[in-house]
Amino acid sequence: MAQEDSGYRTYHMEGGDGPCSYSQNSNYQKQSVDSAKQMTNEMIDQYLDLGNHLNTSSPNINSFTIADFGCSVGPNTFYAVHNIIEAVENKFKSQKMESQIPEFHVFFNDHIDNDFNTLLKNLPTNNRGYFAAAVPGSFHGRLVPDCALNLAHCSTALHWLSKIPKEVTDEKSPAWNRGRIHYAGADKEVKEAFSAQFGKDLDSFLTSRGRELVPGGLLIIVTLGFPDGVEVSESSMGENFNILGSCFRDMVEEGIIADETLDSFNLPFYYPSPSEMKAVMEANGLFDIKIIEELVPPITREKPDLAVSVLHLRAIIGGLIKEHFGEGIIDDLFERHIKKYVENPIVSDEKHFKEASYFVLLQRKMDVAS
Ligand SMILES: C[S@@+](CC[C@H](N)C(=O)[O-])C[C@H]1O[C@@H](n2cnc3c(N)ncnc32)[C@H](O)[C@@H]1O
């Protein structure tokens, strides 16, 4: 797995389409795409300015460019793109501008190590046609030329931090996250360090998209978070991270993993509240905030299949763990994890399902230079 400079890390989901792959274990994220469909349609109908789009297109070329940031290996990105194209076409139709429906161009972005082969092999061929291109690289930086995009989309990816804040692995810092792999249940300084990193990352994301989108262009973000005032440690998700952390600690006690190796590992995830997102977006200043709303229906509240939940986590973080601890521990770790997971009442208790999926619509301001 490649690394970029200054502590910047690249991560990727399990590629291919085997039993532990992301493509076979991403139903949880698909729920977010599905529940965002109606809102995507409504918001595009309300805020996409077709006059502005036709004015900013090159003369004689009527194309509409969409980018999906953090697309992974599919298939969810294909559903999301399908929903967006359908909504844009609906808008043209509702304005009696059917004859001016543009050709669509879609950029699929993820880290350079993403399995783009699996993604491109599975591109849908039988439905709404679009020109497709893969754009590798971090979405915290620039990826396409100025004003190249009409609409940007990012689903269930912004909670991935660009790096672990350095104080959480510094034993002299009050934010040292000793023996834990996440900020759930940790001291407040640990959470503050993760929150500050999230703020910097979101700001970089917005600044880059601010350059890439045409004035008036739309940015749709679907992201995991927690309602204001709810702590991740009160949730089944936080409990899950704590269970995994305890499996790591057992392996330290058994001499399978060194203490320092565990202390230098943290999961690069931060789950913001709506107010935190809003504050960063306002301070960034490049976009008008049209909506930040919890998606209804939210993440399924029905009892999860516990084995599936563990596979889901493995598909997401397996690569990170192998990189830090080596390939050898992975089966052992997840066997321990599933044993503890199925015995823990909190992970499947409805009242602890507190994470939410938020739909955010931003519109690039017309008159602010980035
Ligand atoms: C949980 S997956 C979601 C994928 C897809 N959007 C979906 O809904 O199924 C998060 C994706 O974001 C990607 N990602 C995380 N940080 C990124 C970054 N800085 N630049 C590009 N992609 C990133 C990960 O590699 C991963 O593929």
The ligand as an SDF file (V2000), in Angstrom:
LIG
                    3D

 27 29  0  0  0  0  0  0  0  0999 V2000
  -16.8820    3.1310    2.9950 C   0  0  0  0  0  0  0  0  0  0  0  0
  -16.2410    3.3990    1.3950 S   0  0  0  0  0  0  0  0  0  0  0  0
  -17.6570    4.0920    0.5650 C   0  0  0  0  0  0  0  0  0  0  0  0
  -17.5840    3.8410   -0.8900 C   0  0  0  0  0  0  0  0  0  0  0  0
  -18.7800    4.2590   -1.7370 C   0  0  0  0  0  0  0  0  0  0  0  0
  -18.9260    5.6850   -1.7730 N   0  0  0  0  0  0  0  0  0  0  0  0
  -20.0290    3.5820   -1.2330 C   0  0  0  0  0  0  0  0  0  0  0  0
  -20.9820    4.2910   -0.8800 O   0  0  0  0  0  0  0  0  0  0  0  0
  -20.0640    2.3530   -1.2020 O   0  0  0  0  0  0  0  0  0  0  0  0
  -15.2100    4.8490    1.5970 C   0  0  0  0  0  0  0  0  0  0  0  0
  -14.3070    5.0620    0.3960 C   0  0  0  0  0  0  0  0  0  0  0  0
  -13.6760    6.3430    0.5180 O   0  0  0  0  0  0  0  0  0  0  0  0
  -12.3550    6.2120    0.0740 C   0  0  0  0  0  0  0  0  0  0  0  0
  -11.5450    7.3040    0.6120 N   0  0  0  0  0  0  0  0  0  0  0  0
  -11.2780    7.5620    1.9070 C   0  0  0  0  0  0  0  0  0  0  0  0
  -10.4820    8.6340    1.9930 N   0  0  0  0  0  0  0  0  0  0  0  0
  -10.2520    9.0570    0.7190 C   0  0  0  0  0  0  0  0  0  0  0  0
   -9.5000   10.1160    0.1680 C   0  0  0  0  0  0  0  0  0  0  0  0
   -8.8190   10.9620    0.9440 N   0  0  0  0  0  0  0  0  0  0  0  0
   -9.4710   10.2460   -1.1760 N   0  0  0  0  0  0  0  0  0  0  0  0
  -10.1650    9.4000   -1.9820 C   0  0  0  0  0  0  0  0  0  0  0  0
  -10.9010    8.3630   -1.5090 N   0  0  0  0  0  0  0  0  0  0  0  0
  -10.9390    8.1980   -0.1660 C   0  0  0  0  0  0  0  0  0  0  0  0
  -11.9160    4.8650    0.6020 C   0  0  0  0  0  0  0  0  0  0  0  0
  -10.7670    4.3830   -0.0880 O   0  0  0  0  0  0  0  0  0  0  0  0
  -13.1800    4.0510    0.3350 C   0  0  0  0  0  0  0  0  0  0  0  0
  -13.1480    3.4320   -0.9210 O   0  0  0  0  0  0  0  0  0  0  0  0
  1  2  1  0
  2  3  1  0
  2 10  1  0
  3  4  1  0
  4  5  1  0
  5  6  1  0
  5  7  1  0
  7  8  2  0
  7  9  1  0
 10 11  1  0
 11 12  1  0
 11 26  1  0
 12 13  1  0
 13 14  1  0
 13 24  1  0
 14 15  1  0
 14 23  1  0
 15 16  2  0
 16 17  1  0
 17 18  1  0
 17 23  2  0
 18 19  1  0
 18 20  2  0
 20 21  1  0
 21 22  2  0
 22 23  1  0
 24 25  1  0
 24 26  1  0
 26 27  1  0
M  CHG  2   2   1   9  -1
M  END
$$$$
